[in-house]
Amino acid sequence: MPPPRIIVSSLARPCHACKSSRISTPRFLPLLFHRTASHASQGRANKAAPGPGKRLGAKKGALELVVPGNIIFRQRGTHWFPGENCAMGRDHTIFAKEKGYVTYYRDPELHPKRKYIGVVFQRGMKLPVPRNAPRRRRLGLVGRERELTTMAGVEVPEGEGLEVGGITEAQGTLRQQTKEARSKVPDMKRLELRPGYQYRESNYSIGRTAERAGVKTRQLKKGGRVLHNLKRKAKREAAERRAMGKKQKRQRKGGSKGGNI
């Protein structure tokens, strides 16, 4: 049996296999975790429901009656284009501009591939209309001949003209007259374009209406208003003095009654 010192030394020395295993194995192993989503994996009940949709497509069929403003077709993009009596909104919605019947058609002369939506006034009408065809009636009106009536001409003797305020055309225009002649001509209403896009008489001219009509008013006295204010002030002070005298009289009567008791 070998001595105990040799056994202890042999145990203390590491073997070749232990060295290789110690080198190959790392000191710290990485921590790996795998976690699955719990919301989506639990079933269909917790997921979002499908949206209601944008309700796209045709709202009015062919030969269906529409009035101005009725939506005919809703779309995303330009699958259909507005034709006669139709227009397109900013979200590519096609709507009617006239009262009539809806028509879906193509127009190779306008574009070889585009599809159009139009409105016709009668059920029998078809689109596209030939390029040289006359325009159809609009607004429900029917064409008819206009009856021309001639008014009897007014004969003016030669040398005579229109007379305004004692001035005739033969004497020239108003600017060519003297100052005295112009003063006799009545002031005419002058309608001018005022704010708000309306033609009306100016405020200055309206204020002079009474002057032109010859209406006379009593002349204002400068001191009249001052005197009126002074009188009103005096009346107010007199009323206050009367009220104060009545109050003092009641107080004196009340004091005398208390003294007698």
C-alpha positions in Angstrom: 0.0 0.0 0.0 1.5 3.3 -1.0 2.1 5.9 1.7 -0.6 8.6 2.3 1.6 11.4 1.0 1.7 9.9 -2.5 -2.1 9.4 -2.5 -2.7 13.0 -1.5 -0.3 14.4 -4.2 -2.0 12.2 -6.9 -5.4 13.6 -6.0 -4.1 17.1 -6.0 -2.7 16.8 -9.5 -5.4 17.2 -12.2 -5.5 14.7 -15.0 -5.4 15.4 -18.7 -9.1 14.7 -19.2 -10.0 17.1 -16.5 -7.9 19.9 -18.1 -9.6 19.4 -21.5 -13.1 19.4 -20.0 -12.3 22.5 -18.0 -11.0 24.3 -21.1 -13.9 23.4 -23.4 -16.7 24.4 -21.0 -17.2 28.2 -20.6 -17.2 29.7 -17.2 -20.7 31.4 -17.6 -23.5 30.0 -19.7 -25.8 32.5 -21.5 -29.3 32.9 -20.2 -31.8 32.1 -23.0 -35.5 32.8 -22.6 -38.5 32.3 -25.0 -41.7 34.1 -24.3 -44.8 33.9 -26.5 -47.5 36.6 -26.9 -50.4 35.9 -24.6 -53.1 38.2 -26.1 -53.1 36.9 -29.7 -52.5 33.3 -28.7 -55.5 33.0 -26.5 -58.1 32.8 -29.3 -60.2 34.8 -31.8 -62.3 36.5 -29.1 -59.7 39.0 -28.2 -58.7 40.2 -31.7 -60.1 43.2 -33.4 -63.3 42.8 -35.3 -63.4 43.7 -39.0 -64.3 47.3 -39.8 -67.7 48.4 -41.2 -66.1 49.3 -44.6 -66.4 52.5 -46.6 -69.6 51.6 -48.5 -68.0 52.1 -51.8 -69.5 51.3 -55.2 -72.5 52.4 -57.3 -75.2 54.2 -55.4 -77.5 54.7 -58.5 -78.0 52.2 -61.2 -78.4 52.8 -64.9 -81.5 54.7 -66.0 -82.2 55.6 -62.4 -83.7 59.1 -61.8 -81.4 61.5 -60.0 -81.6 65.2 -59.0 -78.7 67.7 -58.6 -76.4 66.7 -55.7 -77.3 62.9 -55.7 -74.2 60.7 -55.3 -74.0 58.2 -58.1 -70.7 56.4 -57.4 -68.3 56.3 -54.5 -64.7 55.2 -55.1 -61.1 55.3 -54.0 -59.2 56.5 -57.0 -60.5 57.1 -60.4 -62.1 53.9 -61.7 -64.9 55.9 -63.2 -64.8 59.5 -64.5 -67.5 62.2 -64.6 -69.2 62.6 -68.0 -72.0 64.9 -69.1 -74.0 66.7 -66.4 -71.8 65.1 -63.7 -68.9 66.2 -61.5 -66.3 64.7 -59.2 -65.7 65.6 -55.6 -62.4 65.8 -53.8 -62.7 62.2 -52.6 -63.4 61.0 -56.2 -67.1 60.8 -55.6 -69.2 61.3 -58.7 -72.5 63.2 -58.3 -75.2 64.6 -60.6 -75.4 68.2 -61.6 -78.7 68.1 -63.5 -82.0 66.2 -63.1 -82.2 63.2 -65.3 -81.3 59.5 -65.7 -77.9 57.8 -65.0 -75.9 56.4 -67.9 -72.7 54.4 -67.8 -70.7 54.7 -71.1 -67.4 55.0 -72.9 -66.2 57.8 -75.2 -63.3 56.7 -77.4 -63.0 60.2 -78.9 -62.4 61.7 -75.4 -60.2 58.8 -74.1 -59.7 55.3 -75.4 -59.7 53.5 -72.0 -61.7 55.6 -69.5 -65.2 54.8 -68.3 -67.6 57.6 -67.8 -70.8 58.2 -65.9 -73.3 60.8 -67.2 -76.9 62.0 -66.8 -79.4 62.3 -69.7 -82.7 64.2 -69.7 -84.8 61.4 -71.3 -84.7 57.7 -71.0 -84.2 57.2 -74.7 -81.1 59.4 -75.0 -77.7 57.7 -75.3 -74.2 58.9 -74.5 -71.7 59.8 -75.9 -73.4 62.5 -78.1 -71.8 63.1 -81.5 -69.4 66.0 -81.5 -71.4 68.2 -83.9 -74.9 67.4 -82.4 -76.9 70.4 -81.0 -77.0 70.9 -77.2 -79.9 69.3 -75.3 -82.4 71.4 -73.3 -81.5 72.1 -69.7 -83.5 73.0 -66.6 -86.7 71.3 -67.9 -87.3 74.1 -70.5 -88.7 73.6 -74.0 -87.4 75.8 -76.9 -90.0 78.0 -78.6 -89.9 81.0 -80.9 -89.8 84.4 -79.3 -92.4 86.9 -80.3 -90.8 90.2 -81.1 -92.9 93.2 -80.4 -92.0 96.5 -82.0 -92.7 99.7 -80.1 -94.1 102.7 -81.9 -91.3 105.2 -82.3 -91.6 108.7 -80.7 -91.3 111.4 -83.3 -89.4 114.4 -82.1 -89.6 117.6 -84.2 -86.3 118.7 -85.7 -84.6 121.3 -83.5 -86.2 120.2 -80.3 -84.6 118.0 -77.7 -85.0 116.6 -74.3 -85.5 119.3 -71.7 -84.2 118.9 -68.2 -84.6 121.8 -65.7 -84.9 124.4 -68.5 -81.9 123.0 -70.4 -82.4 121.3 -73.8 -80.1 119.1 -75.8 -79.7 121.9 -78.4 -78.0 124.1 -75.8 -75.3 121.4 -75.0 -74.5 119.2 -72.1 -74.8 120.1 -68.5 -71.1 120.8 -68.1 -71.2 123.3 -71.0 -73.9 125.4 -69.2 -73.2 128.4 -67.0 -73.2 128.2 -63.3 -76.6 129.9 -63.0 -78.1 127.4 -65.4 -76.6 124.5 -63.6 -78.0 125.7 -60.3 -81.5 125.5 -61.7 -81.2 121.8 -62.6 -82.5 119.6 -59.8 -80.0 117.2 -58.2 -80.5 113.7 -59.6 -80.0 110.6 -57.6 -76.6 109.1 -58.2 -76.4 105.4 -57.5 -72.8 104.4 -56.8 -71.3 101.1 -56.1 -71.0 100.9 -52.3 -69.5 98.4 -49.9 -71.4 95.1 -50.1 -71.6 95.2 -53.9 -74.8 97.2 -54.0 -75.7 100.4 -55.9 -77.3 103.0 -53.6 -77.3 106.7 -52.9 -74.5 108.0 -50.7 -75.1 109.1 -47.1 -74.2 112.7 -48.0 -76.8 112.8 -50.7 -79.4 111.2 -48.4 -78.7 113.8 -45.7 -79.4 116.6 -48.2 -82.9 115.3 -49.1 -84.7 117.7 -46.8 -82.6 120.6 -48.1 -83.5 119.7 -51.7 -87.2 119.4 -50.8 -87.2 122.9 -49.2 -88.1 121.7 -45.7 -87.3 124.4 -43.1 -86.6 123.7 -39.5 -86.3 125.9 -36.4 -82.8 127.2 -36.0 -81.0 125.8 -33.0 -80.1 128.2 -30.2 -76.7 127.5 -28.8 -77.8 128.4 -25.2 -81.0 126.5 -25.3 -79.5 123.2 -24.3 -77.5 124.8 -21.4 -80.6 126.5 -20.1 -82.6 123.3 -20.3 -79.9 121.5 -18.2 -79.9 124.2 -15.6 -83.7 124.1 -15.2 -83.7 120.4 -14.9 -81.0 120.6 -12.2 -83.0 123.2 -10.3 -86.1 121.1 -10.4 -84.2 118.1 -9.1 -82.7 120.1 -6.2 -86.1 121.5 -5.3 -87.6 118.0 -5.2 -84.8 116.8 -2.9 -85.4 119.8 -0.5 -89.1 119.0 -0.4 -88.4 115.4 0.4 -85.9 116.3 3.1 -88.4 118.8 4.7 -91.1 116.1 4.8 -88.7 113.7 6.5 -87.7 116.2 9.2 -91.3 117.0 9.8 -92.1 113.3 10.4 -89.2 113.0 12.8 -90.3 116.0 14.8 -93.8 114.6 15.1 -92.4 111.2 16.3 -90.2 112.9 18.9 -93.0 115.0 20.4 -95.2 111.9 20.8 -92.4 110.0 22.6 -91.8 113.0 25.0 -95.5 113.1 26.1 -95.4 109.4 27.0 
